[in-house]
Every structure is written in C-alpha cells, then in structure tokens.
Amino acid sequence: MSHRTHRPAPKRRRARHRLAQGLGQAAFYAASATLASGLVRELLYLVHMSVFSC
C-alpha cells in the first residue's frame, strides 16, 4: 500500500481541463465585451438625446 493518496492525473485530462478553462475565459471576455459595447452605445445614445434636446 502506497502512502501517496493523490495520483497524478493523466495528461490528456489535464489538457482538456485547460481547454475548457480557456473556452470559459474566452466566453467571459466575449460576454463582458458585448456588455461593455452595449453600455457604451446606451451612453452615447443618452448623450446624443440630451445634446439634441437642448
């Protein structure tokens, strides 16, 4: 019986985990970029309306 409880994970599984992590990060960045562009568009629209209403 070995004293080591943690067996090293196979490399293939680790690579898949890294790929999943990368995809999640890419999705997060895409979502935040979409949200930021939406907020900027809304802000520009509000500025445009406030300038032309004066």
Secondary structure, DSSP 8 states (H G I E B T S, - for coil): --S-------HHHHHHHHHHHHHHHHHHHHHHHHHHHHHHHHHHHHHHHHHHH-
